[in-house]
Amino acid sequence: MKCLFLVFFALNFSFSQDNDAVLLKVDGEPIMASEFLRVYNKNLDLVQDESQKDIDGYLKLFTEYQLKLKEAKRLKLDEDKNYQREFSRYKKQLISNYISENKVTEHLVNEAYDRSNLDINASHILVRLDPSVKDTLNAYNEVLALRNRVLEEGFDKVKAEMHNGNTIFLEDLGYFSAFKMVYDFETAAYNTKAGEISMPFRTQFGYHVVKVNDRRPSRGTITVAHIMVNLNPKDSLANPEGRINDIYKKLNQGESFDALAKQFSEDKSSAREGGKIAPFKSGQLSSAEFEDTAFALKNDGDVSKPFKSAYGWHIVKRIELQPIEPLENVKDAFESKVKRDSRSKLIQEALITKLTDKYKITYNSEAKSYFTSILSNEFYSRTWSLPADFKVNETLFSINKTAFTYEDFGKHLVNAQRIYSGKTIPFQTIIDKEFDSYFEKSILQYREDNLEVENIEYANILKEYRDGLLLFDLMENEVWNKASKDSTGIETYYSKNQSNYQWTERIEVIMASSADKSQMKKILKMMKKGESEDAIKNKLNTSDKQNVIFTKGTYTLDNPILPSNLEAKKGISEIYKHNEAFHVINVVEVLPAGQKTLEEAKGNVINDYQTEIETNWINELYNRFKIEVNQETLKAVKAEIGN
């Protein structure tokens, strides 16, 4: 919910400084005409209410947005630790889209796309190794020995003897493609032929070898329809497995998949569309059973046998299988994945080089030798500290006009001691490594700190997130929580507005369905004689043929499961044709239109009560903060827009 709210505000409020004419003031704070014009023009197509396309109508919406921001700051919501933490997280996500190295990114995108067209089935051997360990020869030799044993004895035998799940791992990984493994592992797998084992390679986990068992083309994108019966069905007359098998029999009798899905599928999000669901790729759904069954269908129109998943019982029909999309269609998505993946370190290395060329960098040539001279053996035991005569204010290096001092790097070294605890790496090596680490961190941070100045688009979007988060917290505190938690207020609102919460006429039914009209005539006679549902099914259904399915429930007359011309009349109906089948409906009870109880109407009551609270609250904001509209500027804005 929160992400959707932020996206809405990100789309609906972004400001520019192209025009500095003041349009209005909110409690003395000027709001520029350029801000209003940008918001209005950007969102014109998104506005549903025609009245808000009128400048005066949209100005009211814009003004209320500014009032809410003013109130949020009055309440110091921008100082809240949770807000600041969440904003920092959003900022970190956003900034990654603006700090990159395009040539390296493009190469990695192309590589990842090519790999995504090929699934790898692999096993691997891992000898765990701490990332900080420099002497890695023993681990390397150990994984190499295990590789040689696998070549001679077979993977399964060595796995049974050597896998301990602690320091040594031998695992079957199944099928994977790009982005499923760390980049170094993925690269080794894709560079190894099927049936072969790679030479040892290192990741942050230790030394691996990967055994590639199979390589297959990606299965593409498939569109299917399905009929689903929940594991806990609402229909009290059915058990899930029996129900799905009954439906499958009807399919084999030649009945329409589309019609049966509309009538019987309990996946309501797809039933109205004849069971059709959105296209998906291998690995995209959370049910391997569903995916494997769908992709196993050979031709468009093929239908699976009933099968069970974690969500229920299904029958799947293949509608269309599309091959892998061209790169140009998916490039943006792949770029986003690349920037979040472990391969992004290659992008960062290229970026450091680019920024070093872009900014004016000045180094203190004496700095490294100075820091090497002040290290001592205490550094290896994490007890080292900066000397009393430490040159705190000396410049280590500068980026443009910003100086980074000895003090900054000294603190970095103090914190870095834990990495070298118990080791005896030469001091010069430590200083070289930590200087590079500190410089990279500093230049990237400098880029981030100055990005709002360097990139106006980034600055605008960052403001959108900042304001959107504030407004979410404000609305949650002042409107949404009050509406949902004020039980007395909800009851009072309901009492005053009961006429708005009415039931339409409903019917409680037992409905018999069959694709065969002659069978339905028999069913009608048996129902009129008072025979039970079980008795009718036992007489008409066989192990080979499903002639009738019963459905029981309470429905409004406009429910698509019912014939549109059904009369709300108690008793057994005549035969209706609906959804390409025939039905007889026993109307057990007619529930007349009438008053909903508070419990029955609670969701709508809370929504309406919330609207009332928000309306009253906004009126209070108008009274709290003075609004001044510059009529001359407003007139010029209207002239520019032609409104």
C-alpha positions as CSV (number, residue, x, y, z in Angstrom):
1,M,0.0,0.0,0.0
2,K,2.8,2.4,1.0
3,C,4.7,1.8,-2.2
4,L,1.6,2.4,-4.3
5,F,1.0,5.6,-2.4
6,L,4.5,6.9,-3.0
7,V,4.4,6.0,-6.7
8,F,1.2,8.0,-7.0
9,F,2.8,11.1,-5.5
10,A,6.0,10.5,-7.5
11,L,3.8,10.7,-10.6
12,N,1.7,13.6,-9.5
13,F,4.1,16.1,-7.9
14,S,7.4,17.1,-9.4
15,F,8.7,20.6,-9.6
16,S,11.0,22.7,-11.8
17,Q,12.5,26.1,-11.5
18,D,12.0,27.3,-15.1
19,N,9.8,30.2,-14.1
20,D,10.2,32.1,-10.8
21,A,6.9,33.9,-10.7
22,V,5.2,33.4,-7.3
23,L,1.8,31.8,-7.8
24,L,0.7,31.4,-4.2
25,K,2.0,31.6,-0.7
26,V,1.2,29.1,2.0
27,D,1.7,30.7,5.4
28,G,4.2,33.1,3.8
29,E,6.2,30.3,1.9
30,P,6.3,31.1,-1.8
31,I,5.2,28.4,-4.3
32,M,6.3,29.1,-7.9
33,A,4.2,29.1,-11.0
34,S,6.7,26.8,-12.7
35,E,6.0,24.2,-10.0
36,F,2.3,24.4,-10.6
37,L,2.6,24.3,-14.4
38,R,4.8,21.3,-14.4
39,V,2.5,19.4,-12.1
40,Y,-0.6,20.4,-14.1
41,N,0.9,19.5,-17.5
42,K,2.5,16.3,-16.3
43,N,-0.7,15.0,-14.8
44,L,-3.3,16.2,-17.2
45,D,-4.0,12.8,-18.7
46,L,-4.1,11.2,-15.3
47,V,-6.8,13.4,-13.9
48,Q,-10.2,11.6,-13.9
49,D,-12.3,14.4,-12.6
50,E,-12.9,16.9,-15.4
51,S,-13.4,19.7,-12.9
52,Q,-9.8,19.3,-11.9
53,K,-8.6,19.9,-15.5
54,D,-9.9,23.4,-15.0
55,I,-7.1,25.6,-13.6
56,D,-9.1,26.7,-10.6
57,G,-10.1,23.1,-9.8
58,Y,-6.5,21.9,-10.1
59,L,-5.2,24.8,-8.1
60,K,-7.4,23.7,-5.2
61,L,-6.0,20.2,-5.4
62,F,-2.4,21.6,-5.6
63,T,-3.0,24.0,-2.7
64,E,-4.3,21.2,-0.5
65,Y,-1.3,19.2,-1.2
66,Q,0.9,22.1,-0.1
67,L,-1.2,22.6,3.0
68,K,-0.6,18.9,3.9
69,L,3.1,19.3,3.5
70,K,3.1,22.4,5.6
71,E,1.2,20.6,8.4
72,A,3.6,17.6,8.2
73,K,6.5,19.9,8.8
74,R,4.6,21.8,11.6
75,L,4.2,18.4,13.3
76,K,7.9,17.7,12.7
77,L,7.2,14.5,10.9
78,D,10.4,15.1,8.9
79,E,12.4,14.7,12.1
80,D,11.0,11.3,12.9
81,K,13.6,8.6,12.9
82,N,11.5,6.1,11.0
83,Y,10.7,8.7,8.3
84,Q,14.4,9.6,8.0
85,R,15.4,5.9,7.8
86,E,12.8,5.1,5.1
87,F,13.7,8.2,3.1
88,S,17.4,7.2,3.2
89,R,16.5,3.8,1.9
90,Y,14.5,5.3,-1.0
91,K,17.3,7.7,-1.7
92,K,19.8,4.8,-1.9
93,Q,17.5,3.0,-4.4
94,L,17.0,6.1,-6.5
95,I,20.6,7.2,-6.6
96,S,21.7,3.9,-8.1
97,N,19.8,4.8,-11.3
98,Y,21.9,8.0,-11.7
99,I,25.3,6.8,-10.6
100,S,26.5,4.3,-13.2
101,E,29.0,3.8,-16.0
102,N,27.0,3.3,-19.2
103,K,29.4,1.4,-21.4
104,V,30.2,-1.3,-18.8
105,T,26.5,-1.5,-18.0
106,E,25.6,-2.0,-21.6
107,H,28.1,-4.9,-21.9
108,L,26.8,-6.5,-18.8
109,V,23.2,-6.1,-20.0
110,N,24.0,-7.8,-23.3
111,E,25.8,-10.6,-21.5
112,A,23.0,-11.2,-19.1
113,Y,20.4,-11.2,-21.9
114,D,22.3,-13.8,-23.8
115,R,22.6,-15.9,-20.7
116,S,18.9,-15.6,-19.9
117,N,18.2,-17.4,-23.2
118,L,19.9,-20.5,-21.8
119,D,19.1,-22.5,-18.7
120,I,22.0,-24.3,-16.9
121,N,21.5,-27.4,-14.8
122,A,24.5,-27.7,-12.5
123,S,26.0,-29.2,-9.3
124,H,28.9,-27.7,-7.4
125,I,31.6,-28.3,-4.8
126,L,32.4,-25.5,-2.3
127,V,35.2,-25.4,0.2
128,R,34.3,-22.5,2.5
129,L,36.8,-19.8,3.0
130,D,36.7,-16.5,4.8
131,P,36.8,-13.6,2.4
132,S,39.6,-11.9,4.3
133,V,42.0,-14.9,4.1
134,K,44.9,-14.3,1.8
135,D,46.7,-17.6,2.0
136,T,44.2,-19.7,0.0
137,L,46.4,-22.4,-1.4
138,N,45.1,-25.1,1.0
139,A,41.5,-24.4,0.1
140,Y,42.3,-24.4,-3.6
141,N,44.2,-27.7,-3.4
142,E,41.3,-29.2,-1.4
143,V,38.6,-28.3,-3.9
144,L,40.9,-29.4,-6.8
145,A,41.3,-32.8,-5.1
146,L,37.6,-33.1,-4.8
147,R,37.2,-32.2,-8.4
148,N,39.6,-35.0,-9.4
149,R,37.7,-37.5,-7.3
150,V,34.4,-36.5,-8.9
151,L,36.0,-37.1,-12.3
152,E,37.1,-40.6,-11.3
153,E,34.3,-41.7,-8.9
154,G,31.3,-39.7,-9.8
155,F,29.6,-36.7,-8.1
156,D,27.0,-38.7,-6.1
157,K,29.5,-41.0,-4.5
158,V,31.9,-38.1,-3.4
159,K,28.9,-36.1,-2.2
160,A,27.7,-39.0,0.0
161,E,31.2,-39.2,1.6
162,M,32.4,-35.5,1.8
163,H,29.4,-33.1,2.1
164,N,29.2,-31.9,5.7
165,G,27.1,-28.7,5.2
166,N,29.7,-26.7,7.2
167,T,33.0,-26.4,5.5
168,I,32.5,-28.6,2.5
169,F,29.4,-28.5,0.3
170,L,28.4,-30.8,-2.6
171,E,25.0,-29.8,-3.9
172,D,22.7,-30.2,-6.9
173,L,21.5,-26.8,-7.9
174,G,18.9,-27.7,-10.6
175,Y,18.2,-25.3,-13.5
176,F,19.1,-21.6,-13.3
177,S,19.9,-18.7,-15.6
178,A,21.2,-15.2,-15.3
179,F,20.9,-13.4,-12.0
180,K,20.1,-16.6,-10.0
181,M,23.7,-17.0,-8.7
182,V,26.5,-14.6,-7.7
183,Y,28.1,-13.2,-10.8
184,D,31.5,-15.1,-10.6
185,F,29.7,-18.4,-10.1
186,E,27.3,-17.6,-13.0
187,T,30.2,-16.8,-15.2
188,A,32.0,-20.0,-14.4
189,A,28.9,-22.0,-15.1
190,Y,28.2,-20.4,-18.4
191,N,31.8,-20.9,-19.5
192,T,31.7,-24.6,-18.7
193,K,30.4,-27.1,-21.3
194,A,27.7,-29.6,-20.5
195,G,29.2,-32.8,-19.0
196,E,32.4,-31.0,-17.8
197,I,33.6,-29.6,-14.5
198,S,35.2,-26.2,-14.2
199,M,38.6,-25.5,-12.7
200,P,38.5,-24.0,-9.2
201,F,37.4,-20.4,-8.9
202,R,36.8,-18.1,-5.9
203,T,33.7,-16.2,-4.8
204,Q,33.0,-14.5,-1.4
205,F,31.9,-17.9,-0.1
206,G,35.1,-19.8,-0.9
207,Y,36.5,-22.0,-3.6
208,H,34.1,-23.7,-6.0
209,V,34.1,-26.0,-8.9
210,V,30.9,-26.3,-11.0
211,K,29.8,-29.4,-12.8
212,V,27.4,-28.5,-15.7
213,N,24.9,-31.4,-16.2
214,D,22.8,-29.9,-18.9
215,R,22.2,-26.7,-21.0
216,R,18.8,-26.1,-22.5
217,P,17.2,-23.1,-24.3
218,S,15.0,-21.0,-22.2
219,R,11.3,-22.1,-22.3
220,G,10.1,-18.7,-23.3
221,T,6.8,-17.0,-22.2
222,I,3.6,-19.0,-22.0
223,T,0.0,-17.9,-21.8
224,V,-2.5,-20.4,-20.3
225,A,-6.0,-20.6,-18.9
226,H,-6.8,-22.7,-15.9
227,I,-9.7,-24.0,-13.9
228,M,-8.9,-24.1,-10.2
229,V,-10.7,-25.6,-7.2
230,N,-9.6,-24.4,-3.8
231,L,-8.3,-26.8,-1.3
232,N,-10.9,-25.5,1.1
233,P,-13.9,-24.8,-1.3
234,K,-16.7,-22.5,-0.4
235,D,-19.2,-24.9,-2.1
236,S,-20.2,-27.2,0.7
237,L,-21.3,-29.9,-1.8
238,A,-17.8,-30.5,-3.2
239,N,-14.5,-32.1,-2.2
240,P,-11.6,-30.5,-4.2
241,E,-10.2,-33.6,-5.9
242,G,-13.6,-34.9,-6.7
243,R,-14.8,-31.6,-8.0
244,I,-11.8,-31.1,-10.4
245,N,-12.2,-34.6,-11.7
246,D,-15.9,-34.0,-12.4
247,I,-14.9,-30.9,-14.4
248,Y,-12.2,-32.8,-16.2
249,K,-14.8,-35.4,-17.3
250,K,-17.0,-32.6,-18.7
251,L,-14.0,-31.3,-20.7
252,N,-13.4,-34.8,-22.1
253,Q,-17.1,-34.9,-23.0
254,G,-16.5,-31.9,-25.3
255,E,-17.7,-29.1,-23.1
256,S,-16.0,-25.7,-23.5
257,F,-13.0,-24.9,-21.3
258,D,-13.9,-21.2,-21.4
259,A,-17.5,-21.9,-20.3
260,L,-16.4,-24.4,-17.5
261,A,-13.9,-21.9,-16.2
262,K,-16.4,-19.1,-16.0
263,Q,-18.9,-21.4,-14.3
264,F,-16.7,-23.4,-11.9
265,S,-13.2,-22.0,-11.5
266,E,-12.6,-20.6,-8.0
267,D,-9.8,-18.4,-9.1
268,K,-12.1,-15.4,-9.4
269,S,-9.4,-13.1,-10.8
270,S,-9.4,-15.3,-14.0
271,A,-12.7,-17.0,-14.1
272,R,-14.5,-14.1,-15.8
273,E,-11.9,-14.4,-18.6
274,G,-12.5,-18.1,-19.1
275,G,-9.6,-18.9,-16.8
276,K,-6.9,-16.9,-18.7
277,I,-4.0,-15.6,-16.7
278,A,-1.2,-13.2,-17.4
279,P,1.8,-14.6,-19.5
280,F,4.7,-15.9,-17.4
281,K,8.2,-17.3,-17.8
282,S,9.9,-20.3,-16.2
283,G,10.7,-19.4,-12.6
284,Q,8.2,-16.5,-12.4
285,L,5.4,-18.2,-10.6
286,S,5.6,-19.5,-7.0
287,S,4.5,-23.0,-8.1
288,A,6.9,-25.2,-9.9
289,E,4.2,-27.8,-10.4
290,F,2.0,-25.3,-12.3
291,E,4.9,-24.0,-14.4
292,D,6.2,-27.5,-15.3
293,T,2.7,-28.7,-16.2
294,A,2.1,-25.6,-18.4
295,F,5.4,-25.8,-20.3
296,A,5.0,-29.5,-20.8
297,L,1.9,-28.9,-23.0
298,K,3.1,-29.4,-26.5
299,N,0.6,-27.4,-28.6
300,D,-1.7,-24.4,-28.3
301,G,-5.1,-25.7,-27.1
302,D,-3.7,-28.8,-25.3
303,V,-5.2,-29.4,-21.8
304,S,-3.5,-31.0,-18.8
305,K,-4.9,-33.7,-16.6
306,P,-5.9,-32.4,-13.1
307,F,-3.0,-31.8,-10.8
308,K,-2.5,-30.4,-7.3
309,S,-0.4,-27.4,-6.3
310,A,0.0,-25.6,-2.9
311,Y,-3.0,-23.4,-3.9
312,G,-5.5,-26.0,-5.1
313,W,-6.4,-28.4,-7.9
314,H,-5.9,-27.2,-11.5
315,I,-6.6,-28.0,-15.1
316,V,-4.4,-26.0,-17.4
317,K,-5.0,-25.2,-21.1
318,R,-2.1,-23.8,-23.2
319,I,-3.2,-20.7,-25.2
320,E,0.1,-19.5,-26.6
321,L,3.9,-20.0,-26.2
322,Q,6.1,-17.0,-27.2
323,P,9.9,-17.3,-27.7
324,I,12.3,-15.0,-25.9
325,E,11.7,-11.3,-26.5
326,P,14.2,-9.2,-28.4
327,L,16.7,-7.4,-26.2
328,E,15.3,-4.0,-27.1
329,N,12.0,-5.0,-25.5
330,V,13.5,-6.0,-22.2
331,K,16.6,-3.9,-22.0
332,D,15.4,-1.6,-19.2
333,A,14.4,-4.5,-17.0
334,F,17.8,-6.1,-17.5
335,E,19.7,-2.9,-16.8
336,S,17.8,-2.6,-13.5
337,K,18.7,-6.2,-12.6
338,V,22.4,-5.7,-13.5
339,K,22.6,-2.6,-11.2
340,R,21.3,-4.7,-8.3
341,D,23.4,-7.7,-8.9
342,S,26.9,-8.6,-7.7
343,R,28.3,-7.8,-11.2
344,S,27.6,-4.1,-10.3
345,K,31.1,-4.0,-8.8
346,L,32.4,-3.9,-12.3
347,I,30.2,-0.9,-13.0
348,Q,31.5,0.8,-9.8
349,E,35.1,0.3,-10.8
350,A,34.5,2.0,-14.2
351,L,32.6,4.8,-12.4
352,I,35.5,5.5,-10.1
353,T,37.8,6.0,-13.1
354,K,35.2,8.2,-14.8
355,L,34.7,10.4,-11.7
356,T,38.4,10.7,-11.2
357,D,38.7,12.1,-14.7
358,K,35.7,14.4,-14.2
359,Y,36.7,16.0,-10.9
360,K,39.8,17.9,-10.0
361,I,41.7,15.6,-7.7
362,T,44.7,16.8,-5.7
363,Y,46.7,14.3,-3.6
364,N,49.1,14.9,-0.8
365,S,52.2,13.1,-1.9
366,E,53.5,12.7,1.6
367,A,50.3,11.2,3.1
368,K,50.9,7.5,2.5
369,S,54.4,7.5,3.9
370,Y,53.2,9.4,6.9
371,F,50.5,6.9,7.7
372,T,52.8,4.0,7.1
373,S,55.2,5.5,9.7
374,I,52.6,5.7,12.4
375,L,51.3,2.2,12.2
376,S,52.6,-0.3,14.8
377,N,52.1,-4.0,15.7
378,E,49.2,-3.0,17.9
379,F,47.3,-2.6,14.6
380,Y,47.2,-6.4,14.3
381,S,45.6,-6.8,17.7
382,R,43.0,-4.1,17.2
383,T,44.6,-1.9,20.0
384,W,46.2,0.7,17.8
385,S,45.2,4.3,18.1
386,L,46.2,7.6,16.5
387,P,49.3,9.1,18.1
388,A,49.0,12.1,20.4
389,D,50.8,14.4,17.9
390,F,48.6,13.2,15.0
391,K,48.4,15.7,12.1
392,V,44.6,16.1,12.3
393,N,44.0,18.9,9.9
394,E,46.5,18.0,7.1
395,T,44.8,17.5,3.7
396,L,44.9,13.9,2.5
397,F,43.4,14.7,-0.9
398,S,40.8,17.1,-2.3
399,I,37.9,16.7,-4.7
400,N,37.2,20.0,-6.4
401,K,37.1,22.3,-3.5
402,T,36.3,19.7,-0.8
403,A,39.2,18.7,1.4
404,F,39.4,15.2,3.0
405,T,41.7,15.3,6.0
406,Y,44.2,13.1,7.8
407,E,41.6,12.9,10.6
408,D,39.0,11.3,8.2
409,F,41.4,8.7,7.0
410,G,42.8,8.1,10.5
411,K,39.3,7.2,11.7
412,H,39.0,4.9,8.7
413,L,42.2,3.1,9.7
414,V,41.1,2.7,13.3
415,N,37.9,1.0,12.1
416,A,39.8,-1.1,9.6
417,Q,41.8,-2.8,12.3
418,R,39.3,-5.6,12.7
419,I,40.0,-6.8,9.1
420,Y,43.7,-7.3,9.9
421,S,43.3,-8.8,13.4
422,G,45.8,-11.6,13.9
423,K,47.6,-11.0,10.6
424,T,51.0,-9.6,9.7
425,I,50.5,-7.9,6.4
426,P,53.1,-5.3,5.6
427,F,52.1,-1.8,6.7
428,Q,52.7,-0.3,3.2
429,T,50.3,-2.9,1.8
430,I,47.7,-2.0,4.4
431,I,48.0,1.7,3.7
432,D,47.8,1.2,-0.1
433,K,44.7,-1.0,0.2
434,E,42.9,1.2,2.7
435,F,43.8,4.4,0.9
436,D,42.2,3.1,-2.3
437,S,39.1,1.9,-0.3
438,Y,38.7,5.2,1.4
439,F,39.2,7.2,-1.8
440,E,36.6,5.2,-3.6
441,K,34.1,5.6,-0.8
442,S,34.8,9.3,-0.6
443,I,34.5,10.1,-4.3
444,L,31.3,8.1,-4.6
445,Q,29.9,9.9,-1.5
446,Y,31.0,13.2,-3.0
447,R,29.1,12.3,-6.2
448,E,26.0,11.5,-4.1
449,D,26.2,14.6,-2.0
450,N,26.4,16.8,-5.0
451,L,24.1,15.0,-7.3
452,E,21.1,17.3,-6.6
453,V,23.2,20.2,-7.9
454,E,24.6,18.2,-10.9
455,N,21.4,16.6,-12.0
456,I,18.1,18.5,-11.9
457,E,16.0,15.4,-12.8
458,Y,17.4,13.5,-9.8
459,A,16.8,16.6,-7.6
460,N,13.1,16.7,-8.6
461,I,12.5,13.0,-8.1
462,L,14.2,13.1,-4.7
463,K,11.9,15.9,-3.6
464,E,8.9,13.8,-4.8
465,Y,9.9,10.9,-2.6
466,R,10.7,13.2,0.3
467,D,7.3,14.8,0.1
468,G,5.4,11.6,-0.7
469,L,6.8,9.9,2.4
470,L,5.9,12.8,4.6
471,L,2.3,12.8,3.3
472,F,1.9,9.1,3.7
473,D,2.9,9.4,7.4
474,L,0.7,12.5,7.8
475,M,-2.4,10.9,6.2
476,E,-1.9,7.7,8.2
477,N,-1.8,9.6,11.5
478,E,-4.5,12.2,10.7
479,V,-7.0,10.3,8.6
480,W,-6.5,6.6,7.9
481,N,-5.8,5.4,11.4
482,K,-8.5,7.6,12.9
483,A,-11.1,6.3,10.5
484,S,-10.3,2.6,11.1
485,K,-9.7,2.7,14.9
486,D,-12.5,5.1,16.0
487,S,-15.2,2.5,16.7
488,T,-17.5,5.1,18.3
489,G,-17.2,7.5,15.4
490,I,-17.8,4.6,12.9
491,E,-21.0,3.7,14.7
492,T,-22.2,7.3,14.8
493,Y,-21.5,7.8,11.1
494,Y,-23.3,4.6,10.2
495,S,-26.3,5.6,12.3
496,K,-26.5,8.9,10.5
497,N,-26.1,7.4,7.0
498,Q,-27.8,4.0,7.2
499,S,-29.8,4.7,4.0
500,N,-26.5,4.5,2.1
501,Y,-25.8,0.9,3.1
502,Q,-28.5,-1.4,1.6
503,W,-28.6,-4.9,0.3
504,T,-30.0,-5.5,-3.1
505,E,-32.1,-8.6,-3.5
506,R,-30.2,-11.9,-3.1
507,I,-31.1,-15.6,-3.5
508,E,-29.9,-18.7,-1.9
509,V,-29.7,-21.4,-4.5
510,I,-28.8,-25.0,-5.3
511,M,-27.9,-25.1,-9.1
512,A,-27.6,-28.1,-11.3
513,S,-25.4,-27.7,-14.4
514,S,-25.1,-30.0,-17.5
515,A,-23.9,-29.6,-21.0
516,D,-26.6,-32.0,-22.2
517,K,-30.1,-30.6,-22.4
518,S,-31.7,-34.0,-22.4
519,Q,-29.9,-34.9,-19.2
520,M,-31.0,-31.6,-17.7
521,K,-34.6,-32.5,-18.4
522,K,-34.1,-35.6,-16.4
523,I,-32.5,-33.6,-13.6
524,L,-35.4,-31.1,-13.6
525,K,-37.9,-34.0,-13.1
526,M,-35.8,-35.5,-10.3
527,M,-35.4,-32.1,-8.5
528,K,-39.1,-31.5,-8.7
529,K,-39.7,-34.9,-7.1
530,G,-37.5,-33.8,-4.3
531,E,-34.6,-36.1,-4.9
532,S,-31.3,-35.1,-3.2
533,E,-28.2,-33.8,-5.0
534,D,-26.3,-37.0,-4.1
535,A,-29.1,-39.2,-5.4
536,I,-29.2,-37.4,-8.7
537,K,-25.4,-37.5,-9.1
538,N,-25.4,-41.2,-8.3
539,K,-28.0,-41.9,-10.9
540,L,-26.6,-39.8,-13.7
541,N,-22.8,-39.6,-13.3
542,T,-20.6,-42.6,-14.1
543,S,-16.9,-43.3,-13.8
544,D,-16.6,-42.3,-17.5
545,K,-19.1,-39.5,-17.8
546,Q,-19.9,-36.4,-15.7
547,N,-23.5,-35.4,-16.6
548,V,-24.2,-33.0,-13.7
549,I,-22.4,-30.8,-11.3
550,F,-24.2,-29.0,-8.4
551,T,-23.3,-25.6,-7.0
552,K,-24.7,-24.1,-3.8
553,G,-24.4,-20.5,-2.5
554,T,-26.0,-17.1,-1.9
555,Y,-25.7,-14.7,-4.8
556,T,-27.0,-11.3,-6.0
557,L,-29.0,-11.6,-9.2
558,D,-26.2,-9.9,-11.2
559,N,-23.6,-12.5,-10.2
560,P,-22.2,-13.9,-13.5
561,I,-22.6,-17.5,-12.3
562,L,-26.4,-17.0,-12.6
563,P,-28.4,-16.6,-15.9
564,S,-29.1,-12.9,-16.5
565,N,-32.8,-13.4,-16.8
566,L,-33.3,-15.6,-13.7
567,E,-36.3,-14.6,-11.7
568,A,-36.0,-14.2,-7.9
569,K,-38.7,-16.6,-7.2
570,K,-38.6,-19.3,-4.6
571,G,-38.8,-22.8,-6.0
572,I,-37.3,-24.9,-8.8
573,S,-36.8,-23.0,-12.1
574,E,-37.2,-24.2,-15.6
575,I,-34.1,-24.9,-17.7
576,Y,-31.8,-22.0,-18.5
577,K,-29.0,-21.9,-21.0
578,H,-26.0,-19.9,-19.7
579,N,-22.2,-20.1,-20.2
580,E,-22.7,-22.6,-23.0
581,A,-24.4,-25.1,-20.7
582,F,-27.8,-25.8,-19.2
583,H,-28.9,-25.1,-15.6
584,V,-31.8,-25.7,-13.3
585,I,-31.8,-23.4,-10.2
586,N,-33.6,-24.3,-7.0
587,V,-34.2,-21.0,-5.3
588,V,-34.2,-22.1,-1.6
589,E,-34.7,-18.6,-0.2
590,V,-35.2,-15.1,-1.5
591,L,-33.5,-12.6,0.6
592,P,-35.1,-9.2,0.0
593,A,-33.4,-5.9,-0.3
594,G,-32.9,-4.3,3.0
595,Q,-30.6,-2.6,5.5
596,K,-27.1,-3.9,5.9
597,T,-25.9,-4.2,9.5
598,L,-22.8,-2.2,10.5
599,E,-20.7,-5.4,10.4
600,E,-21.9,-6.2,6.9
601,A,-21.2,-2.6,5.6
602,K,-18.1,-1.9,7.7
603,G,-15.6,-1.6,4.9
604,N,-17.7,0.9,3.0
605,V,-18.6,2.8,6.2
606,I,-14.9,3.2,7.2
607,N,-14.1,4.5,3.7
608,D,-16.9,7.0,3.8
609,Y,-16.1,8.0,7.3
610,Q,-12.5,8.5,6.3
611,T,-13.6,10.9,3.5
612,E,-15.6,12.9,6.0
613,I,-12.6,13.1,8.4
614,E,-10.3,14.2,5.6
615,T,-12.7,16.9,4.4
616,N,-13.0,18.4,7.9
617,W,-9.3,18.2,8.5
618,I,-8.5,20.0,5.3
619,N,-10.9,22.8,6.3
620,E,-8.9,23.1,9.6
621,L,-5.7,23.4,7.6
622,Y,-7.2,26.2,5.5
623,N,-7.9,28.0,8.8
624,R,-4.5,27.3,10.3
625,F,-2.4,28.5,7.3
626,K,-2.9,31.6,5.4
627,I,-3.2,31.1,1.6
628,E,-2.4,34.0,-0.7
629,V,-2.9,33.6,-4.5
630,N,-1.2,36.0,-6.8
631,Q,-4.1,36.8,-9.2
632,E,-1.9,38.3,-11.8
633,T,0.3,35.3,-12.0
634,L,-2.7,33.0,-12.0
635,K,-4.1,35.0,-14.9
636,A,-0.8,34.5,-16.8
637,V,-0.9,30.8,-16.0
638,K,-4.4,30.5,-17.4
639,A,-3.4,32.4,-20.5
640,E,-0.4,30.1,-21.1
641,I,-2.5,27.0,-20.8
642,G,-5.4,28.4,-22.7
643,N,-7.8,27.7,-19.9
